[in-house]
Amino acid sequence: MSEVVSLSRLAEDRIWAVIASIGRTQRIAEVYPSRVAALADRAWREQQVRAYAGFLGTGKQPLPRYSVAPIRRADLPRKWTPLPALGFLRGRFI
């Protein structure tokens, strides 16, 4: 009557997301299978924002903030695509 349950499927369902935030708006910038990779991407994105802070300030564009959080693969929007490094295109936050 006992059954063997595979736990590998449960582990695959959780991924790590780099989340870009401007005000109350949040978008998933990128996803990774490991937290270490997500933290490295967040550090790179924050470095890009610092490098372009002067340029972004002249255009009155608010600077995105980045965080890392675990999400379920099912929570990823169906038509999701990665965000550019600064979090916006054509002057609008995506």
VEXBARO-782221 format. One line per 10 residues: number of its first residue (from 1); for each residue x, y, z of N, C-alpha, C, CB. Coordinates in steps of 0.001 Angstrom, whole numbers. Atoms other than C-alpha are relative to their C-alpha. Glycine has a CB too. Layout:
% VEXBARO-782221
NUM = X/Y/Z/X/Y/Z/X/Y/Z/X/Y/Z; ...
This chain:
% VEXBARO-782221
1 = 792/-1192/0/0/0/0/846/1273/0/-907/-11/1175; -833/-1200/15/2936/2399/374/509/257/-1415/1185/-141/987; -458/-407/1325/4059/4348/-2679/1285/805/130/-1087/823/-733; -1215/-793/58/7370/5889/-3631/-345/1316/-694/1153/-763/-749; 303/-1317/543/7054/9614/-4219/1304/654/-430/-755/885/1040; -1184/-677/512/9593/11430/-6386/-15/1455/455/67/-93/-1548; -95/-1379/-465/10730/14696/-4810/703/912/-992/717/44/1314; -719/-829/960/12755/15878/-7795/-941/949/-725/735/-873/-1007; 954/-864/674/9640/17290/-9414/-327/1224/861/-1279/-779/-332; 267/-1122/-886/8965/19456/-6366/1140/1009/-24/-232/-493/1420
11 = -1154/-896/31/12481/20879/-6475/50/785/-1306/1295/-793/186; -37/-670/1296/12149/21733/-10176/-1046/1100/-106/-205/-1007/-1110; 1074/-981/83/8979/23754/-9543/429/1362/541/-1218/-498/757; -441/-1261/-582/10838/26421/-7526/1188/539/-777/361/-177/1485; -1088/-694/683/12999/28908/-9402/225/1326/724/-324/225/-1529; -351/-1262/-641/14693/32105/-8307/-171/1131/-999/1449/-34/547; 293/-1125/881/13499/35386/-9784/725/1249/471/-1509/255/-65; -503/-1341/-256/15258/38722/-10021/-1170/921/-327/1311/342/-862; 1200/-820/150/12439/41233/-9518/395/1468/-43/-1002/-263/1154; -239/-1431/145/12631/44832/-10757/-1214/747/533/285/382/-1487
21 = 1089/-781/-593/10569/47400/-8825/225/1481/-248/-117/-277/1513; 30/-1458/71/9698/51005/-9579/-1323/407/631/146/544/-1499; 1228/-338/-724/7229/52395/-7064/-717/-1275/430/-933/875/-876; 776/1195/-339/4458/49834/-6637/-8/-1033/-1115/-1416/386/333; -33/907/1143/5076/48216/-10021/1181/-946/125/76/785/-1322; -1054/1014/-49/7036/44980/-9997/-81/-866/-1246/-118/-871/1280; -90/889/1149/8211/42888/-12950/1113/-1006/256/255/798/-1315; -1050/1009/-90/10198/39671/-13092/999/298/-1107/-578/-1464/-120; -1027/-366/968/13446/40675/-14773/649/-1232/-624/1060/868/664; -671/1211/485/15025/37209/-15069/-236/-1111/1006/1534/239/-218
31 = 156/1155/-892/14729/33704/-13626/1216/-908/-123/-1301/-785/-328; -1152/893/-58/17424/31232/-12583/-344/-1230/826/1229/723/591; 252/1202/-800/17507/27690/-11210/620/67/1398/531/-1214/-726; -654/-75/-1311/19781/28712/-8308/-11/1432/533/1448/-519/-90; -15/-1307/-655/19814/31565/-5808/1307/735/-276/-207/-157/1510; -1314/-610/248/23524/32178/-6394/15/705/-1356/1118/-1071/57; 54/-603/1334/22949/32842/-10099/-902/1231/0/-501/-1025/-1036; 914/-1144/-76/20020/35153/-9312/658/1175/724/-1305/-399/715; -698/-1066/-720/22116/37123/-6802/1077/642/-868/622/-546/1288; -1014/-542/910/24899/37506/-9383/-649/898/-1049/782/-1142/-685
41 = 700/-818/988/22405/38824/-11948/-495/1298/640/-1183/-783/-614; 451/-1210/-698/20938/41242/-9393/1158/966/196/-627/-357/1361; -1177/-855/-186/24438/42562/-8619/397/661/-1316/1180/-817/560; -342/-560/1311/25121/43039/-12342/-997/1087/-394/31/-1111/-1075; 1023/-997/343/21817/44876/-12872/153/1260/855/-1411/-593/184; -212/-1162/-862/22476/47135/-9868/1228/786/-434/145/-435/1459; -1200/-671/505/25942/47906/-11262/-330/795/-1258/1119/-1026/-292; 407/-708/1215/24372/48861/-14611/-801/1258/346/-832/-927/-910; 790/-1162/-420/21901/51189/-12871/921/1077/565/-1067/-408/1052; -955/-981/-542/24764/52854/-10945/799/655/-1122/958/-673/1008
51 = -803/-531/1099/26776/53253/-14160/-778/1021/-830/481/-1137/-894; 820/-890/822/23881/54974/-15943/-855/948/835/-891/-816/-908; 820/-829/-891/22491/56884/-12936/-55/1452/-468/543/-63/1426; -15/-1379/485/23558/60259/-14334/-881/182/-1215/1410/426/-328; 826/-55/1208/21935/59585/-17684/-1479/-164/343/434/-1086/-998; 1392/249/-370/18763/58242/-16096/-593/1180/762/-106/-1271/841; 478/-1149/-764/18513/61245/-13788/-394/1167/-878/1048/442/970; 339/-1102/898/18457/63701/-16701/-1338/-222/-688/1088/183/-1041; 1272/298/659/15445/61955/-18225/-1152/-155/968/129/-1244/-812; 1039/123/-1021/13458/61984/-14969/-560/-1417/109/-1122/963/-298
61 = 412/1406/-93/13257/58191/-15205/351/-517/1388/684/-872/-1109; -347/551/-1321/12974/56618/-11729/879/-1235/-149/-1276/-352/798; -927/1125/67/15681/54091/-11007/-658/-1268/534/1281/310/790; 577/1254/-506/14597/50458/-10679/814/-539/1170/-72/-1054/-1121; -648/723/-1090/15384/48505/-7516/-163/-1482/-297/-610/382/1409; 30/1431/293/16169/44803/-7720/29/-814/1283/1177/-391/-899; 0/936/-1121/15451/41958/-5329/-39/-1415/-566/-1213/258/963; 13/1412/397/15667/38162/-5432/-991/-730/893/1433/-644/102; 994/759/-766/12839/35859/-4397/-281/-1325/-699/-1313/814/170; 392/1268/626/11853/32231/-4948/-1440/99/-499/151/-1186/1002
71 = 1361/54/536/8797/31707/-7140/-247/-1398/-538/-220/1076/-1116; 333/1266/650/6961/28724/-8516/3/225/-1504/-1385/-547/487; -22/-103/1456/7395/28067/-12213/-1392/345/-534/505/-1316/-625; 1373/-266/433/3593/28168/-12539/-393/1466/197/-968/-898/760; 310/-1413/-232/3586/31783/-11220/593/917/-1063/502/419/1362; -599/-791/1067/5642/32972/-14187/-1058/247/-1074/1255/-717/-599; 1014/-270/1029/3333/34745/-16675/305/-749/-1296/-89/1506/-278; -149/815/1209/2746/32783/-19875/851/685/-1069/-1366/-326/-572; -738/-722/1052/4132/35475/-22206/1174/798/574/-947/945/-756; -1095/-705/-648/6958/36514/-19884/1247/-8/-879/307/-626/1360
81 = -1309/-105/648/10209/37736/-21439/931/747/960/-102/741/-1400; -942/-689/-892/13383/38904/-19640/18/1507/-249/1409/-570/-180; -106/-1451/110/13779/42625/-18946/1419/396/-385/-406/677/1322; -1344/-532/230/16692/44686/-20250/646/378/1336/-51/1232/-949; -750/-253/-1234/19378/45565/-17701/-559/1161/809/1445/272/-327; 490/-1162/-738/17916/48965/-16802/-1496/-73/269/317/1266/-759; 1395/226/-343/14342/47655/-16699/-1027/710/-845/-207/379/1366; 992/-681/820/12757/49755/-19409/482/117/-1441/-309/1388/572; -271/-253/1411/12573/50329/-23160/-818/1204/-441/-328/-1249/-875; 699/-1157/538/11610/53486/-25038/-548/923/1095/-1129/-460/-891
91 = 383/-910/-1068/11426/55441/-21784/-1101/-481/922/-412/1256/-584; 1074/524/-853/8792/53197/-20161/465/-1254/709/-1267/-294/-826; -291/1203/-773/9178/50633/-17404/-859/-1125/-538/-254/222/1524; 737/1123/595/8215/47284/-18820/-668/-809/1083/932/-897/-835
